[in-house]
Amino acid sequence: MMTNNKYTRLVKLQKAFFNEHITREIPFRLCALDRLAEALVSREKQFCEALHADLGKSAFESYATEIGFLLHEIRTTKNHLQSWARDRRRPTPLFLFGSKSRIHYEPYGCTLIIAPWNYPLQLALSPLIGAIAAGNCAIVKPSGEAPRTAAALQELIDECFEEEYIAVTDADRETTELLLQERFDYIFYTGGVEYGRHVMQAASRHLTPVTLELGGKSPCIVDDDADLKAAARRIVWGKFLNCGQ
């Protein structure tokens, strides 16, 4: 298990690597996404077995809700990355006559990704795809409630990337608390509302921007003209998908 000193060292290591401006290069980002996709494909069986052990998912469900989802997101991101990263020209106000205006997109730096137990692969790597595409470094904190998936995720990241660029931490809850003491440039958190407040509070100490993807309800409405047998099958299928998530 890492101590807080080791996490402090890791954050400093990633910030130093980020300041070398290597991650800002579009070819570097595309190459990183390619490596991630290739590793996902080569480790598909391993992740299916891990997701079955952690959540009881079938191979079909693992691919449809996690692996296939991520591969599609990588393809979409690669196809649009050049246009997303391009500068945008904007009109110049009259009082700035003689100058030109544009929006120039810059990465944040060292990001933290805190993943949940449900969709433990998808919701760890989906924010990572965005972080890589935007030119950031990242530290991924997997869920301790999906230990087999967390271990497989550790192997994948170690195979693909150096720790000064992308790293995975221990999966236990104490690790999250240690990480939140560090000064990140951006935090992604997926999980419950109560702990989301805690993440936001910790981030506020350094005015760190946060993306919170918090749990909610998924209502289902059956209208008068519905085919009740078909509706019942679909509702039950949806209800049992991903451990009732």
C-alpha positions as CSV (number, residue, x, y, z in Angstrom):
1,M,0.0,0.0,0.0
2,M,1.3,3.5,-0.9
3,T,1.7,6.1,1.8
4,N,0.8,9.7,1.4
5,N,4.5,10.5,0.7
6,K,4.4,8.2,-2.2
7,Y,1.2,9.8,-3.6
8,T,2.8,13.2,-3.1
9,R,5.8,11.9,-5.1
10,L,3.6,10.5,-7.8
11,V,1.6,13.8,-8.2
12,K,4.9,15.7,-8.4
13,L,6.2,13.2,-11.0
14,Q,3.2,13.6,-13.2
15,K,3.2,17.4,-12.9
16,A,6.8,17.5,-14.0
17,F,6.1,15.2,-16.9
18,F,3.1,17.4,-17.9
19,N,5.3,20.5,-17.8
20,E,7.5,18.9,-20.5
21,H,4.6,19.6,-22.9
22,I,4.7,16.1,-24.4
23,T,1.1,15.3,-23.6
24,R,-0.1,18.4,-25.5
25,E,1.0,16.9,-28.8
26,I,-2.0,15.5,-30.8
27,P,0.0,12.5,-32.2
28,F,1.1,11.6,-28.6
29,R,-2.6,11.6,-27.4
30,L,-3.7,9.5,-30.4
31,C,-0.9,7.0,-29.8
32,A,-1.9,6.7,-26.1
33,L,-5.5,6.0,-27.1
34,D,-4.4,3.4,-29.6
35,R,-2.4,1.6,-26.9
36,L,-5.4,1.7,-24.5
37,A,-7.7,0.2,-27.2
38,E,-5.2,-2.5,-28.1
39,A,-4.8,-3.5,-24.5
40,L,-8.5,-3.7,-23.9
41,V,-9.0,-6.0,-26.9
42,S,-6.1,-8.2,-25.9
43,R,-7.4,-8.4,-22.3
44,E,-11.1,-8.9,-23.1
45,K,-11.2,-12.4,-21.7
46,Q,-9.4,-11.3,-18.5
47,F,-11.8,-8.4,-17.9
48,C,-14.9,-10.6,-18.6
49,E,-13.7,-13.1,-16.0
50,A,-12.9,-10.3,-13.5
51,L,-16.3,-8.7,-14.0
52,H,-18.0,-12.0,-13.6
53,A,-16.1,-12.6,-10.4
54,D,-16.9,-9.2,-9.0
55,L,-20.4,-8.5,-10.3
56,G,-21.7,-11.8,-11.8
57,K,-21.7,-10.3,-15.3
58,S,-22.0,-12.6,-18.3
59,A,-19.4,-12.1,-21.1
60,F,-22.1,-10.5,-23.3
61,E,-23.1,-8.0,-20.5
62,S,-19.4,-7.2,-19.8
63,Y,-18.7,-6.5,-23.4
64,A,-22.0,-4.5,-24.1
65,T,-21.9,-2.3,-20.9
66,E,-18.1,-2.0,-20.4
67,I,-15.6,-3.1,-22.9
68,G,-17.5,-2.4,-26.1
69,F,-18.6,0.9,-24.7
70,L,-15.0,1.9,-24.1
71,L,-13.8,0.8,-27.5
72,H,-16.6,2.8,-29.2
73,E,-15.7,5.9,-27.1
74,I,-12.0,5.6,-28.1
75,R,-12.9,5.4,-31.8
76,T,-15.2,8.4,-31.6
77,T,-12.7,10.4,-29.6
78,K,-9.9,9.6,-32.1
79,N,-12.2,10.6,-35.1
80,H,-13.0,14.0,-33.6
81,L,-9.9,14.9,-31.6
82,Q,-8.2,17.0,-34.3
83,S,-11.3,19.2,-34.6
84,W,-12.0,19.3,-30.9
85,A,-8.5,20.6,-30.2
86,R,-8.4,23.1,-33.0
87,D,-8.4,26.8,-32.1
88,R,-11.7,28.7,-32.6
89,R,-11.7,32.1,-34.1
90,R,-14.0,34.7,-32.4
91,P,-15.0,38.2,-33.2
92,T,-12.8,40.9,-31.7
93,P,-14.4,43.7,-29.7
94,L,-14.1,47.2,-31.2
95,F,-12.0,48.5,-28.3
96,L,-9.4,45.8,-29.2
97,F,-9.3,46.9,-32.9
98,G,-6.1,45.8,-34.6
99,S,-6.0,42.4,-32.7
100,K,-7.3,39.0,-33.4
101,S,-9.4,36.8,-31.0
102,R,-9.5,33.0,-30.7
103,I,-10.3,30.3,-28.2
104,H,-7.3,28.1,-27.5
105,Y,-7.8,24.9,-25.5
106,E,-5.3,23.9,-22.9
107,P,-5.2,20.7,-20.8
108,Y,-5.5,21.1,-17.0
109,G,-2.5,19.0,-15.9
110,C,-2.5,16.2,-13.4
111,T,-6.0,14.7,-13.0
112,L,-7.5,12.3,-10.5
113,I,-10.2,9.7,-11.5
114,I,-12.2,8.1,-8.7
115,A,-14.1,5.1,-10.0
116,P,-17.2,3.4,-8.5
117,W,-18.0,-0.3,-7.9
118,N,-20.7,-0.5,-10.5
119,Y,-19.3,-0.4,-14.1
120,P,-15.8,-0.6,-12.4
121,L,-14.0,-0.8,-15.8
122,Q,-16.1,1.6,-17.9
123,L,-16.3,4.4,-15.3
124,A,-12.6,4.1,-14.6
125,L,-11.5,4.3,-18.2
126,S,-14.1,6.5,-19.7
127,P,-12.9,9.6,-17.8
128,L,-9.4,8.5,-18.6
129,I,-10.1,8.5,-22.3
130,G,-11.3,12.1,-22.0
131,A,-8.2,13.0,-19.8
132,I,-5.8,11.5,-22.4
133,A,-7.6,13.2,-25.3
134,A,-7.4,16.6,-23.6
135,G,-3.7,16.2,-23.0
136,N,-3.6,15.5,-19.3
137,C,-1.8,13.1,-17.0
138,A,-4.0,11.0,-14.8
139,I,-4.1,8.9,-11.6
140,V,-6.9,6.3,-11.5
141,K,-8.3,5.2,-8.2
142,P,-10.3,2.0,-8.8
143,S,-13.1,0.6,-6.5
144,G,-12.1,-1.7,-3.7
145,E,-15.5,-3.4,-4.0
146,A,-14.5,-4.8,-7.4
147,P,-11.1,-6.2,-6.5
148,R,-10.6,-8.5,-9.5
149,T,-11.4,-5.8,-12.0
150,A,-9.1,-3.4,-10.1
151,A,-6.2,-5.9,-10.3
152,A,-6.8,-6.3,-14.1
153,L,-7.0,-2.6,-14.5
154,Q,-3.7,-2.2,-12.7
155,E,-2.1,-4.7,-15.1
156,L,-3.5,-3.0,-18.2
157,I,-2.3,0.5,-17.2
158,D,1.1,-0.8,-16.1
159,E,1.4,-2.5,-19.5
160,C,0.4,0.6,-21.5
161,F,1.9,3.6,-19.7
162,E,4.7,4.9,-17.5
163,E,3.6,6.1,-14.1
164,E,4.6,9.7,-14.7
165,Y,1.9,9.8,-17.4
166,I,-0.9,7.4,-16.3
167,A,-0.9,5.5,-13.0
168,V,-3.3,3.3,-11.0
169,T,-3.4,3.4,-7.1
170,D,-4.5,0.9,-4.5
171,A,-8.3,0.2,-4.4
172,D,-9.0,0.6,-0.7
173,R,-11.1,3.5,0.7
174,E,-8.2,4.9,2.7
175,T,-6.3,5.6,-0.6
176,T,-9.1,7.9,-1.7
177,E,-8.6,10.0,1.5
178,L,-4.9,10.2,1.0
179,L,-5.3,11.2,-2.7
180,L,-7.8,14.0,-1.7
181,Q,-5.1,15.6,0.4
182,E,-3.0,16.1,-2.7
183,R,-3.3,19.1,-5.0
184,F,-4.7,17.9,-8.4
185,D,-5.6,20.1,-11.3
186,Y,-8.9,18.3,-12.0
187,I,-10.9,15.6,-10.3
188,F,-13.4,13.2,-11.8
189,Y,-15.7,11.4,-9.3
190,T,-18.4,8.9,-10.0
191,G,-20.5,7.6,-7.1
192,G,-23.0,8.5,-4.4
193,V,-24.1,12.0,-3.4
194,E,-22.9,11.9,0.2
195,Y,-19.3,11.1,-0.7
196,G,-19.5,13.4,-3.7
197,R,-20.0,16.2,-1.2
198,H,-16.8,15.1,0.6
199,V,-14.9,15.1,-2.7
200,M,-16.2,18.6,-3.6
201,Q,-15.2,19.9,-0.1
202,A,-11.7,18.5,-0.4
203,A,-11.3,20.0,-3.9
204,S,-12.5,23.4,-2.7
205,R,-9.5,23.8,-0.5
206,H,-7.4,24.3,-3.7
207,L,-10.3,25.6,-5.9
208,T,-9.8,22.4,-8.0
209,P,-12.5,22.0,-10.7
210,V,-14.5,18.8,-10.3
211,T,-16.8,16.7,-12.5
212,L,-19.3,14.8,-10.3
213,E,-21.3,12.0,-11.9
214,L,-23.6,11.1,-9.0
215,G,-26.1,8.3,-8.7
216,G,-29.7,8.9,-9.5
217,K,-33.0,7.1,-10.2
218,S,-34.1,5.6,-13.5
219,P,-37.9,5.9,-13.7
220,C,-40.0,3.7,-16.0
221,I,-43.4,4.7,-17.3
222,V,-45.9,2.1,-18.6
223,D,-48.7,3.8,-20.6
224,D,-52.2,2.5,-21.1
225,D,-51.5,1.3,-24.7
226,A,-48.3,-0.6,-23.8
227,D,-47.9,-4.3,-24.6
228,L,-47.7,-5.5,-20.9
229,K,-45.9,-8.7,-21.7
230,A,-43.2,-7.0,-23.7
231,A,-43.0,-4.1,-21.2
232,A,-42.6,-6.6,-18.3
233,R,-39.8,-8.4,-20.1
234,R,-38.0,-5.2,-20.9
235,I,-38.4,-3.8,-17.3
236,V,-37.1,-7.0,-15.7
237,W,-34.1,-7.1,-18.2
238,G,-33.3,-3.5,-17.4
239,K,-33.8,-4.0,-13.7
240,F,-31.3,-6.9,-13.5
241,L,-28.7,-5.4,-15.8
242,N,-25.5,-4.6,-14.0
243,C,-26.6,-5.8,-10.5
244,G,-29.8,-3.8,-10.6
245,Q,-28.1,-0.6,-11.6
